[in-house]
Amino acid sequence: MDVYHSKRTKLTRPKTRKTDLRICTFNCRSVATDNRLAELLEETNRIKYDIIGLSETKRSAEVHMTNRDGTGVILGKRNDSSVSGGVGFIFNKSLMPKIKEIKIVSHRIGYITLQVNKNQCTIIQGYAPTADYEEEEHSNFYENLEDVYKSCKSRYKMVIGDFNARIGERKGNEVFIGPHSMEKRNDSGERLATFCEVNRVFHMNSQFIKPTHRRWTYISPDKQHRHELDHILANGKYITDVSVVPSFTNGSDHRMLRAKIHINAKQAKYEQVKRRKPPRRVLDPTAALLATETLDSCEDQDIDKEYDTLIHVLKNAQDAAVTMPNNHSRNRLTDNTRLLLTKRRCTNRSDPNFKTLSKECRQAVKKDHENFTKDRLLNAANQKRSLKKVARDINEYQSYIPCLISGETGEKLTSREKMEIEVRRFYANLFATKKPSATTTLPQQTEALPPFLPEEIQHSLNSFQNGKAAGEDKISADFLKSCHFTVHKLLAKKFSRYLKEGKVPTKWKSSKTTLIFKKGDEENLENYRPI
């Protein structure tokens, strides 16, 4: 049958556009407090994104931390001479292994570099001065932005942010400005267009046809004027779409702008599944006892093979002894607060009640966070649990090392790879001995060493504290304490062999070091304790 003459046959066009990354920029107006940050992160749970560049963070100090759900948060500090300014990034937890470098250059410029397949991609977040600033301030901003852009050697480079610029229509001699816009060009737009032409970067907003309501990113206080002030630039046409996200809001007078990038999506789904975090589970002591009652591990002449078999058997038993925990929500926001956020999301920004509604949302979020912390601490006190541990457990963010000062050159290192090299160098020199070791002759052992007893293994395991993290083998001390006496016999037999032969498994000689910050300067390695 001829498909061209059939009314019942539908010819479908294969999908040619794939999205590898979603890069967003948003003027949040303020995340000066943790409550405002929590309100913003609550909104991010509703949208698809990989990186969000932020303008006007207004933080008093630079922040590097990880949210409880794995979301990365980098917030630069505001201008020292005022309460405005500050840039930052929020990035999806799936990108954490790909981050190569993060640096906040100033209160107006910051950048993040990540590995994309075999190449690197750098996203530069900018926040340009408003029109009431002097010309010198504008010139300094674009000079610094150009220096940062040229210093980045990545294959893919993007410049995003709030430029307070109306780009307008493309002029006859311009190559990198697109044909689509919504208003006339202003002075700031002329500066931005010049930056694009000089540095050969495409202005991506103007490359796509969009209706006006899908293009404007800022609304005036009187709700009468709308402008396209936030922009996305790229050094190539690998961006498949640029559009606003109208439903995303935290009370700001700006709207989020999002770009979809297609580079290579062959392994995107595989990597997402590979890095998926397993659900939280708890140990059932009774199940652990039953699962290890008849446990046995085959012997082998090779100690390493025998040890691997032992670990495999114990892991299977541990997996059989864990269950899903009771539904114990960690969410701090109540249903009433969520209804308020939904109401604000559905309210038009030109509505006179929008500002009042945003204020109610901020107050409700703050109250919910305070009540959540108070209730958890009171319950812990009534149950005579450790308040310090509970406070650490309810902490919403975890900080990490933002950068390090090189002990050799004094240079500030922001690249993760260079920081790891510096850590290895520092502790290799710290633990290395410069004095020749004295030769000591050990006396000959005349009597055979007694073997380990199962009771000794049991006593040693019972002395461990509860709730401690497992090692590289992922077998927790809580599980071993709950095991049947058969496991203690098995461990005693293995340890006795290691003692008799004077050998230990190769994996016992390797470990992972975690740095715990003590106090002082976070950029100085001497202020960290390795465990």
N, C-alpha and C positions, 0 to 999 in steps of 0.2 A: 504493500500500500504506500502511495506517495504521501509523505508526511506534510508536504507543502499544500496539499489540497484536502487534507483531513481536518475537520473542525474539532475532532476529539483528541488529536495528538497535540501535546504541549511541549514545545522546544524550550528547555531550560538552559540558561547560560551558566557555565561553571563559575564558581566563585574564584576570583583572581586576586582579591585583596585580602591579605591576612594582617592581623595586628600582633606585633611582637611586644611592643612597649606602649604604654599610655603615659605621656608626660603632661603634667598639669602645672599651671601657675595661678596663684591666688593671693590677693591682697587681703589678709585676714584682719587688718586694722589693729589687732592686739591679741597676743597669747602671753601676756605678761605674767599671768598666774597659772598654776597647774589646773585650776578649775576651768579657765578659758581654753586651755589646751585639751582637757578632757572633752569639753563640748565640741571642739573642732574634730577630734579623733572619732567621736561618736558619729559625726556626719560622714566621715570617710568610710565607715563600714558599709554605707549604702551604695557606694559608687565603685566603678572599676578604675583602678589607677596602679601605676608602678612607682612613680615619683611625683611629688607635689612640691613645687618651689613656692616659698612663702615670702611675702613682703610685709614690712611693718610688724615685726614680731614684738618689738618694744620690751624685750627682756632686759633686765638689769645686768645679767651675766650670761656668758655663753654656756649652752647646755648640750651635752652629748649623752643620749640615753636610749634605752630600748623599752618599749611598752610591754605590758604583760603578755599581750597576744603576739609579740615578736616584731611589731612595727617599729622601725627605726625613726628617731626624732633628733634632728640637729637644728638648734636655734642659736643664731648669732645675737650679740647684744646690740642695744640701741646706740644712738649717737651719744657720746659722753656729755655734750653740751646741751642736750635737749632730751625729751622723753619720746621722740619719734625715731623712726628708722629701724633697721635690723632685718636681716634676711635669714632664711633657714630652709630646711628640707624635711619632708616626711616621705619615707620610702617603704614599700611593701616588704614584708619579711622574706619573700621568695628571692629578693635581690641581695640579701645580706651576704651570701657567699661571693657575689660578683663585685662587691664594692672594692675598688682599688685605692681611692683617695677621696677625702672630704676636707674642704678648707673654706673657712669664712675669712675672706680677704679684708673686708671692712664692713661697716654698717650698711653699705649699699651693694656689695658684690660678694658672692660666694659661689663655689662650684663643687660638683660631685662627679667622679669618674668611675665608671663600671665596665666590666668585661662583657662584651657582647660577641659570643662565639670566639673567633680568632682576633677580633679587633676590639678597640676601646671606644667608649662613647662618653663624652663630657657634656654635662648640662650646667650652664652658667646662669645663675639667678641674679637679676639686677633690679634695683629700685632707684629710678631716676629722680632727680630733684623736681619739685613742682614749679609752676611758671613764676611764682613770686620770688624765687631765688635769683641771685646775681648770675651773670653770664659766666663768671669764673667758676662757680660751682658746677654748672652744666659742662663746661669744658673739662674740668678735672674728672668728672664722672666718666665721660666718654673716652678720655685718655686712659684712665685706669681700666675701663672695660676692654679697650683694644689691647692693652698690654696683657691682660689675663687671657684674652682670646688667642693671641698670637703665641703665648707661652705654652698653651695646651697642644700636645702633639697627637691627639686622638684622631682616629679615622673619621668618626662622626662627632660633630660639634654643634651644640644648640645654645642659643641665648634666649632666655625667657624672662618674663617679669613685667612689672608695672613701670612703663616708661613715661607715663603722663603725656603721651604723644598721640596726636591724631594724624595718621599717615596720609590720608586723602588719596586722590587719584594719581595714577602713575603719569609721570611727565615723559615727554618724548624721548629723552636721552637715557632714561633709566632702564636697566636690564633686570635687576633683582627685586623690583617692586611689582606685585601682581596688578591685574586690571580691576579688582573688585574692592570697593570701600563704601562707607556709609556717610562720610562728611568731608569737609574741606580740610586741607593740611594746615597745621599751625606751626609755630617756630620749633617746638619740641619734635614735631613730626619731620621737619626739615633736617634736624640733627640726626634723627633715627634713620632716615632715608640715606643720608650721607654716610653713616656708619655701614649700612648695608652695601652700598655701592663700592666704598673704599675697600672693605674687607671681603667682598664677594660672597655675601650670605643672603639667602633668599628670605624675603618677608612672607611668611607662610599664611598669615591671616588673609592676605589679599589674593592668594592663589586659588581660593575656593569660593564658589557662588553660595551665598547664604542670605536668607531674608534678614531684615534689620533686627527682628526680635531674637535672632540666633547669633547676632554679631556684637551687640553692645556689651561692654563689661563694667560700666560705671554709671550710676544714677545720681543726679545732684540732690542735695538735701531737700530742695523744694519739690522733688519728684517730677520736675518738668523737663529736664534735659538728660539725654542718654548719650554716652560717648564710648568709643572703642579705644581705651587707654592701655590695655594689657596686650602684649604681643609675643609671638613666638617666631624666632629666626632659626635657620638651619643652613649648614654648608652644603647641602645636597637636597634633591627632591625625593627623599625617602619617606616623607610624611604623607600619609594618605588622606588625612582629614584634620581640620582645625575647627572647633566649635565650642561654644559655651556650654556649661552644665547648669541649666536654670534652677534645678531643684536643690543644688548644694548651696547652703548658706549658714552662717553663724551670726547673722545680724550685721554683716559688713555691707557697705554700699557698693562693693565690687562683686562681680560674678566670676566663678572659676572658668578658666580657659583650658581646654584639653586638646592635645595633639595625639594622633594615632600614628605609630611608626611601624613600618614593615621592613625588616632587614632579612631575617631568615628564621622561619618558624618550624623547622624540621623537628627539633628536639624540645620545643617549648612545653608540650604536654608531658613528655617523658620526665623532664626536669621538675615539673610541678608535682607530679606523682612521687618522684624520688625523694623530694624534700618535704613531703607532707608529714606533719608532726603526728605521731600516734596519740590516740586518746589517753587521757590520764586514767591510771588504774591503781588499785590498792591491793595489798597482800592480805590473803585470807590464811591465818595461821593453821586452821584445821585442814584446809585443802593442801597446804604445804606439807603437813605431817603425813597425810595419806599419799601424796604424790611421790614422796621419797622413802616410803616404807620398804620397798623392794628395789631400791636403786642400786645399780651396779655399773661399773666402768671397766672395759676390757683393758688388759695390760698390753704393753708394747715395749719392745727393746729401745725404741727411740723415745726419750723423755718428752720432747716437744710434741710428737704425735699423740702420746698418751695424755699429755696435759690438754691438748686441743679437744680430744675425745671427752675428757672429764668436764671441760667447760661447756661443751655441746650438750651433754647429758643434764648438767645442772640448769642450763638455760631452758631446756624443754620442760623440766620440772617446775621451774619458776613461772614460766608462761602458763602452765596448767594451774598454778596456785594463786593467780591474780584475778580480780574481778573488777567490774565497773563500779565506781564509787556512787554513793547516793547523790541525787541531784541537789547540789549545793551551789547555788548561783553566786558568782563573783561580781555580777553586774551591780554597779553602784546606783544606777538611775532607777527611780520608781516609775510605775505605769503613768502616773499623772504628769511627771516630767517628760516622758516620751510623747504623751499626747500634746503637751505644749510645744515640743520641738516639731512634731508633725503639723500642728496648726500654723506655726511660723513658716514652715516649708511651703505650705499651701497658700499663704497670704501674699498678696501682691506687694511688691516693694513700695509702690506708690500709695498704698493704704496708709492713712494717718495713724493707725494703731500699730503699724509694724515696729516702730521704735519702742513703744511701750511693751509690746509682746517680746521683743528681744531682751529687754531688761528683765522681764519675768523669767525668761528661760535661763539667763545667767544666774539669777538668784536661786532658782530651783535646783540647778546643777550644783551650785556651791553647797546648798543645804543638804542635798542627798549625799554628797561626798563626806561631809562632816558627820552625818548620822551613821553612815556605813562604818566609818572608822571608830566612832564611839561605841556602837553596838558590838563590833568584833572584840574590842579591848575589854568591854564589860563582861562579855561571855567568857573570855580567856581568864579574867580575874576570878570569876565565880567558879570556874573549873580548875583553878590553881595551875594554869598553864603558863609557860614562859611568855611574858608580855613582849620581850625583845624579839622572840621568834615570830609571834603573831604580827607585830609591827612590820617585820621584814616580809612576812607572807602577804600582807595586804598592801604593801607598797606597789604602786601601779607602774613604776618605771625602774629600770636598772641602768646605771651609768656605766660607761666604758671609757677606755683611754682615748682621748681625742687626738693627742699628738705627743711626741717625745722630743727632748733635746738631746742631740748627739753628744756623747761624751768626748768624742775626738775632735769634731769641728765646731761644736756649739750651734749647729744648724737645727732649725725646727723641722722635724720629720712629720709629715701628714700622710704619706703613703703607707698603707698597711704592710706592704712587703718590706719597705725600709725599716719600719718599726720592729718587725719580727727579727730582722737581721741585727738591729741594735740591741734587742733583748738578749739574743743568743750571745752576742759579743760581750755584753755587760756581765752576764752570769758565768760565761766561760772564764773571763778574767777574774771574777770574784772567787770562784771555787778552785781555780788552778793554783797549785802550790809552786812557789819559786825556789823553795829550799829542797835540796836532795833528800829523799827519804832514807832513813837509816835502815840498814839491812838487819832484820831480826830473824834468828833461827828458832823456829818453834820446836818444842820438845816432842819426841816421838810418842805417838799414842800407843800405850801398851794394852789398854783394855778397850773392848768394843763399846761404842756409845749406845746407851739404851734407846730403844725405839720410842716414838711418840705414843702416848696413850690417848684413846678416844676421850677419856674424861678431861685430859688437858686441853684438847681441842674445844670441847664443850664449855669448859670454864673460861677459856680465852674469848670465845664468841659471845658469851653472856656478859662479858665486861665491856663490849662495844655499846656506844650510845645509839638510841633509836633514831630513826629518821635521817641518817646520814646518807649522802650520795654514794652510788656505786662507782667502782673503778672502771678501767677500760673494758673489763670483761662483762660489765653491766649486771653483775650478780650482787645484790645488796646484802648487807650484813643482817638485816631484818629477816630475810629469807633463810639464810644459813642458821640463824638462831632458832627458827621455827621448824627446821628439818628434823626428820627422824634420826634416832641414834645411829642408824645405818650409815648416814652421811658422815657422821663424826668418825666412825670406824674407817670409812673409805679415805677420808682426808688424812687420818693418822697414818694409814698405810702408805699413801703417796709421799707424805712429808718424811717418813722414815727412810724411804728409798733415796730421796734427795740428799738426806743427811749421810747415809751410808756411802753413796757414790760420789759425794762431794760436788754434785752438779745441781743446777736449778733450771727450770724452763727459760728459754730465751726471752719470752714475753715479760718475765719478772724484771728484766734489766731495762725496760723502757717504761716511760711514764709521760704524762702530760702535766705541764706546770701552769698553774693559775696564779695570777698576780692580784693580791689584795691590797687596796690602797689604805695607807695608815693615816697620815695627815701631812699638811704642807703643800708644796707645789705639785700638781697632778702631772706636770710635764717632766718631772725629775724621777728617773727610775729608782733612785735611792730611797724614795718615799713609798716603795711597794714591798710587800712581803710575799715571797714565793711559797706556794704549797703544792 
